[in-house]
Each structure stands twice: as C-alpha cells, then as structure tokens.
Amino acid sequence: MVSLRRITLLFVHLCALVGITSLYNVADGIFFAIFLFVYAVGIYADVKEFYPIRRWILNASAIIFSLYFLSFISLEDLLRPFANAVLLLLAIKSLEEKKPRDMYQILLLSLFAVSVSTVYNLSISFAFLLLLVIGLGVSSLVFINLQKNIGEKVVSYRVVKSYALVSGAFFLAVAFLTIPFFVLLPRTQTPLFDLFGRANSGLKTGIADSVSLGKVGEIQQDNTVAFRVYGLPKGLENLYWRVSVFDTYIGNQWISTRKYPIPNPPLKGNPIQYTVMLEPTFEKYLPALDYPVAVLNIEGFKGRVYMSSGGVLATSEEITKPIRYTAVSTNTPFYDDPQEYTKVPENVSRSIVELAKELSKGAKKQEDMLKRVEGFFSKGFKYSLKLEKYEGNPLDYFLFVSKRGNCEYYASATAILLRLMGIPARVVGGFKGGVWNDYGKYYVITNSMAHVWVEAYINGRWIRVDTTPPYVSPGVKEISSFSLLRDAVVSFWYSNVVGFSSEKQFSLFKKLHRDIKVGLRPANIKGYISKVLEPALYLLLLYLTVKLYISSRKTPENLYKKLLTTLKVKGKPLPEVLLSHMKGSEVYPYVEYIVYLYQRHKFSPYKVYRDEIMEGYRALSSIKKVLKSKGLSNFHHS
C-alpha cells in the first residue's frame, strides 16, 4: 500500500526538476543554484508535511521578485530574466502546501521552462527533455485527478500500476499526435528564436582570418564536427574544402589583404551540387568543395552570401547557429589576377633565396620548377604535429634543420619558394578529406581535418599544389562506428526537426498529392486491396489465436467468467449479488470459493496462487455435476 498524495507529488516534483535542469546555462548561475536549493527545501517540506511560511507571504514575494527580474528585460537580453523569474516561481511554489491547483501551476511552469530553454538548445537533448517533461506531466495530471476524485487515500500498488499504464498510454497518444501537428502547422522561413539571438559561444577556428605557423596544428587536435555534406557519392578521395585565400606573408603568418565581393564565376568543367549542414563557426565563411560557383539555397541564415576574392564563399554576418545551404562547385578554377600573388616577404632569409635559385637552376619551364619543389619536399620531410623548439626564423629551421612540420609550414615554404622563382602562388585555407557516415549516407568533416595548401598560376591557370606528406590526424583515427551512429542521429534531428522549413513542408505536400493521385488509379487500388487484405487476414488469425489463448488460460478472471456461464446468469451481477442469489443452494460453498478468489485477485494486493486456482476449477466441475444431477433452472439477475 502507498500514499496517493506521495505518488502524485513524486511525479510533479520530477517534472519540475526536469524543467529546472533545462534552464542550466540559460538562467544566471547564482540564481539557478539558489532556486534549486530552495526547491529541494520545498521537497523536504512535502515529505515532512510542514509548511511554516504563510501563503500570502510567499505570493507577495513571488510578485515582488518577479517584477525585479523582469525589470532587466531588454532587446539584448530578452530571455534570461524570464528564465530567472520561472525558477523563482517554481522555488516559491515548492514551499507551499500542494493543492491540486498548485500542482497544475508547477506543471505549467515546468513546461514553460523547457520551452524557454529551446532558444539556447537546439540539440537532440532538447527533444529528450521535452519528451521527459511531457511524460512526467501527463502522469502527474492523471494522478492529480485521481487524488481529486478519491482524496488523499492509501491505495494498493496494483492501482498505482494501472493508472501508470493509463498515463503511459496517454503519453504515447500525445507523442503520436504531435507528428501530424508538426508536419501540418505553418511555419515562417526564419525561426522565432532568431529574434532573440543566441549566446556567442563555441569554437572559433580563425582559419578564415589568418594562418600562422603552428595554428592549424592546434585546430587539428580538436575532433568537433565542423560540417556535414550530403549529396556526394561514397568513395570520393582528396576532398578539398575551400574557406579562405591568403596573399601576404608577414610576421610568420599569412593574411588576406584582398577581401571584396566579386561576380559569380562562369560555370565550367564538371559541376557538382551538394548540400552542407554547417555547425556554428562564429566566422563569416561557407566551406565549399574545390572551386564554388554559386549558392542555390540557404536556410536558417538572414544575412547575405557572396563570392569573395580568391573564389571563396563569404557571408555578411557571423554564423552563430547551425545552417544549411546547397552549393554548386566545379573542378575548374576561374581567373584571378596572378599579379596580386607575387609579393615576396621582406624578411625572407638568404638561405631560402639560395634554395629557390638552386631548385630553379637550369629549368626552362615553370612546370619543371614546380616539379623540383614538389620533389624537394618528398625527400626527407615528415609530417608532425609536435614541433621542436627553435631559435630564429621558423621556416629556416623547418627547411634546413628539422624537416618536420604540419601543413602550414609546407604550404608557407612552398608558396614563398614559388614566388622567389617568379611563379604567382597563394595559400588556401580550409579542410581536407571527409569520413563517410554509412548510417546517414553523408560525409563528416571535423576540425581535425583543417588544412592549408598552395595554388600556383602556371600556363594561364591556377593549379593546386599540396606538398604536405600524406597523414591522418589523431582526431580522425578516434572516429568510431558508435560516434558515426550518434552523429547520424544528430544529423537526422537537425534535418527533420530543427531544419523542417516551409519549403520542405510544401515539398512534402506536393509529394503527398502526387502519390495520392497515382495511388487512386484502378490498377493500383486493386493492388492495394490485395496487399491490405492479406496482412489483415493474418492479423485476424493472430487476434483469434491470442484471444483463444487468453480465454483458455486458467486465471481468476476466466474462472469467474466460466462460473457465470455455467450458472447461465444473465447480465453482469456484482459478486455480492450473485452470492445472495445462490445462498442456501447446494452449490453455494463452491460458488463462494470461486467468488472469493476472484475478489482477492481483483481488489486486494494479495496474490492468488496456482494451486488455489486449480482448486477453483475443481469446484467449478463440482458445480457442473450438481447442476446436471439436480436439473436446476437458470439463475436470473434483474
């Protein structure tokens, strides 16, 4: 036996704690800790059933402090004061004696708390919190209404189990009904939460601004997903994702002094279309395969997208949340004035100048010079993320002493050597490679795949030059099948929930209309009927088999039903009424025993054992023998 009040409060408090937890990192940290502690005190008060603070004092405090928190509302910080106020109200409600209306208010505040948290949390964890608060909320509502009807009584665990199953069925029904509502309800192109903005937090690689020696090596040790790419075939190799182009080397770093919009280049070569789901970068670039020519569509971003100098995709605003865009790229680079990429750094050492002269000596064509540079780096050089300490010029140390470095060392040295030979060269920053996710059929590109390479202008066209030795970063080696499965779930969440736009909704309706039109053809209707009737027949047979099995099981319920059938009782009399009708008859002791088993099974917490049930069936056989020998008439119930 258990207290109905305590079971109800358990569900209500669990629901409230989920709501409070969802506001972690949304509300101010100090207030979150204080109000969580106060709520814990409220739970203790419910356990002890001791409420020392009068209700009017709590209500007055709620009004005063709510106004205090709401006074901090501004366009820059719209939701944090709301989150603080919700936590305050939950904490104060926990200190009150809980009547049904108080419990309803706590449930409403909990749902509001989870709703507020979605502005800061678009990940799949929000779906988990939402389902949890709905499930606990539905269970709470069921038990609150039960308490309203029968009062604060002690009930059996069987009753609790029955109502818990009912609440579970309600929850499944609610979850099922949300699907058509989600699909059918209209939506705007821009999500509502864009009006509020989001916290400016997250990894900022900085690869779009500049590349200093050693910087990319630091990024390559981070295995966070940078973006996902859909629509490309499996098995592609040497994928280069363009982010930025650098023209000037100064102070051991490459920077771009030429950032301006340019017209979209003409479509040449072999165009390929793909879709990118980009994680927040807090920078102003869109990664693109090879040489991008256009962005066909972008979702979740209000700013402007344009082609920037060097053939990179740039944005007018920082990417502060996940976005999706469809781009077209080609394998043919477009023309870009090579004279902008010929300047030799002023502080280049004499040793590097002499190396360039030595490598170009006797070469008649620029292609021969390029081959010599590539050959130079293919002998004795190794890739390494762990760089030795050095004194003096880092490129000198790399070229003539250690011969170990990461991609920015190889790209920097290659570009400078080519420029010293009179060949225009530029450094390109971005990502190289991609891990195929077979669960979701897309490529995953992580920060550990950050890379820089060189493009050289030879014979009237830009060609890619990558002298970095082949390598696999440690972060890529750590990608497991489980992590890919987990990422596929995240990808599905972003694609079908967060990114379910009005265009997708309209496309879904068009597809549904087309399928219905095709499906209503006579030939198809006949096929559907045969497909439906066959499984329906199997289901009917399964249903009859299960029903026969259940009815043939020797249980107290079936025993009681067989008793009513044997006695030919019409209607459904209460067990007490049946006993009163049978009192004084020869079969009364047998009937009384069967009714006793049925009532104990149905209305008490005590188990009916197998041998007792078998004894009941023997009593039923005795009843049949007596009725047959005596020829007793039917028993009627009015």
Number of C-alpha atoms within 10 A of each C-alpha: 13 13 14 23 19 14 15 22 19 16 22 25 23 18 27 29 17 19 30 26 18 25 25 14 14 23 22 14 12 9 15 21 14 14 20 18 13 19 25 17 15 24 18 15 17 20 11 9 12 13 16 10 11 11 15 9 9 15 14 11 15 19 12 10 15 19 13 13 17 17 11 13 14 11 9 9 14 15 22 21 22 22 26 24 23 24 30 23 22 27 25 20 22 24 24 20 19 17 11 15 10 14 22 17 14 25 27 16 21 29 21 15 26 24 16 21 24 19 19 19 17 16 15 17 13 17 16 11 21 19 14 17 24 19 21 24 25 24 24 26 19 18 22 24 13 16 18 11 9 10 12 14 12 13 15 16 15 15 16 17 11 11 16 17 13 15 21 17 15 16 20 13 11 14 13 11 11 12 10 9 10 13 19 13 9 12 15 9 15 14 15 11 12 13 11 14 17 15 13 10 10 12 16 12 19 15 23 24 17 18 24 18 20 18 17 26 23 15 21 22 17 19 19 16 15 21 22 22 22 16 14 15 11 13 9 12 10 9 12 24 26 26 25 28 30 25 20 21 24 13 11 17 16 23 20 19 12 14 15 11 16 13 12 16 15 11 16 13 11 9 14 14 17 18 21 21 22 20 19 19 21 18 20 18 24 25 22 27 23 21 22 28 24 22 21 12 10 18 18 18 21 14 11 10 19 20 21 20 21 26 26 27 26 24 18 13 15 15 21 19 20 19 20 21 18 19 22 19 22 20 14 17 23 18 13 14 10 17 11 14 21 21 16 18 15 8 11 16 12 10 12 18 14 13 16 22 14 12 20 23 12 10 13 9 11 18 13 14 22 22 12 18 22 16 12 15 18 13 9 9 18 16 18 16 17 12 14 11 8 12 7 7 12 13 21 19 16 20 20 12 10 17 19 21 24 26 26 26 25 26 25 23 20 29 27 25 25 25 19 23 19 16 22 24 30 33 28 28 27 22 26 21 20 23 19 20 18 13 13 15 15 22 23 21 24 24 24 25 31 26 25 29 26 25 22 23 22 16 10 8 14 20 15 17 19 16 21 23 15 9 11 11 18 15 16 20 10 10 13 10 12 9 12 18 15 12 18 19 15 14 19 14 17 19 14 12 15 17 19 17 21 16 13 13 17 14 12 14 14 12 12 12 12 11 11 11 10 13 14 12 10 10 10 11 13 12 11 13 10 11 11 11 11 11 11 12 11 11 12 12 12 12 12 12 12 12 12 11 11 12 15 11 12 15 21 26 18 15 23 22 15 15 23 18 11 15 19 13 15 13 10 12 14 10 16 12 12 20 16 10 13 17 14 10 10 13 18 17 16 20 24 18 16 25 23 16 21 23 16 15 17 15 11 16 14 11 10 16 12 12 9 14 18 15 14 26 21 13 20 22 15 14 21 16 13 14 17 10 9 10 9 11 9 12 13 13 13 6
